[in-house]
Amino acid sequence: MPELAPPDAAVDGRRLFGGECTFVLGAADLAQVPDSTLPEIAFAGRSNVGKSSLVNALTGRKTLARTSVTPGRTQQLNFFDIGSRLMLADLPGYGYARAPKKEVDAWTRLVKAYLMGRPQLRRVCVLIDSRHGLKANDREVMKDLDDAAVNYQLILTKADKVKPGPLAKTLEAVKKEAATHPAAYPEIVVTSSAKGTGVADLQAALSQLALPPG
């Protein structure tokens, strides 16, 4: 059974993500990654899966993280300080992108190096497009995280674009596959940044990884 968040987690989640949220910097290489002691949550996924949109939905800001319909728009590791209690990292998308292959390969290497070598990284949210389910490059990232013993949670995005029946089938398939991965968190959150679906649940879950209110 998934581990349930305590009853006050929803309140803390709303307060945390509804408070001060600031863009720290965009890192084009590991040397630029901020030297921080805050617990860190990373958002990873295929190009155009909705990472930046979800960061904006979580924080209630429309433009905190830059979004685009063009795959591969996010080309850096973008860091956001959430109330001096939590750091969010919005990562470049993996897989298809409208950018030169050399650049895409460089982003992929940067993301992998970050994910495998960040000691304060508490969880990676691996975003999966509800319309497509798990793809080969998602499975590759999941295996890398398993091998490195980096905790991750699968998040279904764009749920508003899928009818309830197919969405339920995709969720069941993703749950079944996630259960075979040792580093995968057991609870999968279904979200829609456009409709707000699942946002409060994810806020509550991630707030449990943040520093306590001070």
Secondary structure, 3 states (H helix, E strand, C coil): CCCCCCCCHHHHHHHHHHCCEEEEEEECCHHHCCCCCCCEEEEEEECCCCHHHHHHHHHCCCCCCCCCCCCCCCCCEEEEEECCCEEEEECCCECCCCCCHHHHHHHHHHHHHHHHCCCCEEEEEEEEECCCCCCHHHHHHHHHHHHHCCCEEEEEECHHHCCHHHHHHHHHHHHHHHCCCCCECCCCEECECCCCECHHHHHHHHHCCCCCCC
